[in-house]
Amino acid sequence: MYNKVLVTGGTGSFGMAFVEKLVKSGLASKIIVFSRDELKQFDMQSKIKNESIEYVIGDVRDLSRVEEVLNGVDLVVHAAAMKQITASENNPMEAIKTNLIGAQNIVTASINAKVKKVLALSTDKAANPANLYGATKLCSDKIMISGNSKFDNSTTKFSIVRYGNVIGSRGSVVPFFIEKSKSGTIPITDIKMTRFWLSINDGVSFVLSSIDRMYGGEIFIPKIPSFRVIDVAKVVAPNAKIEIIGIRQGEKLHEIMITEDDSYNTVEFDDHYAILSSSLKESKHYKKNGKKVEIGFRYSSDNNTEWHTLDSFKSVLISNNLLLNY
């Protein structure tokens, strides 16, 4: 049970699901939804009505505003980010201001306010980044983890959750394919392309479990199934024509969550991996718990041991109300 929880980017796909989970489970006495879009906050208030939620307009780029809302907060879930790849490429300084400076502001303000725990959401694109968005999130991850070792920090613990695509989230491939299928043709960049995927509910559950087990300094990565992007098209629109358009700039053929370089600091558990900071690697807890992965281990969507079939993927889409015609 938390006294006060701040969710940055609280009106996004994850933020809304996370806040709703907190409300239903009674895990927080008060929840602050912090974001810069008043229209999204207005829409969210009409969907999630609860006296424990306070909606606050603000931007993680603004340190003074972040400091104002952190008074009495004991948990921060940092989900605010500029994450559209093309928008980041075309507006690089805006991505840097939100993803890097915003992360630094969260670290600084959380330490000053003596917040107990900060969990930040990352992305598979931060591992061996191929675009500016991924590069900014890699830097953001480094900033967050470094918060644990700041000389003036004796209270606040910082950790990260990294996972792949969230099914049905804004800008994800399923809504895109459904819309494109109306024209009778679905564009696919490469027939070999693979991705990780999890549902929004699974993402929320993994974040909550990571908050419970974090010591500060971990990057938590769930074990989740891979899928072939072309299989998504076959499930979403089996009668549509598939057009191969070629891989786009900054796009990867396969997603990587743990690189070979990360393998030196990675431990494995039944349902997840954890990349550990150098100091945490030597802690008593991680010397006793978890299994070190082999040197050179790589966790990517093409070498995964768990894969969605057409039937299993269809079941996931139906259970998430994304295929209403089945």
Secondary structure, 3 states (H helix, E strand, C coil): CEEEEEEECCCCHHHHHHHHHHHHHCCEEEEEEEECCHHHHHHHHHHCCCCCEEEEECCCCCHHHHHHHCCCCCEEEECCCCCCHHHHHHCHHHHHHHHHHHHHHHHHHHHHCCCCEEEEECCHHHCCCCCHHHHHHHHHHHHHHHHHHCCCCCCCEEEEECCCEECCCCCCHHHHHHHHHCCCEEEECCCCCEEEEECHHHHHHHHHHHHHHCCCCEEEEECCCEEEHHHHHHHHCCCCEEEECCCCCCCCCCCEEECCHHHHHEEECCCEEEEECHHHHCCHHHHHCCEECCCCCCEECCCCCCECCHHHHHHHHHHCCCCCCC
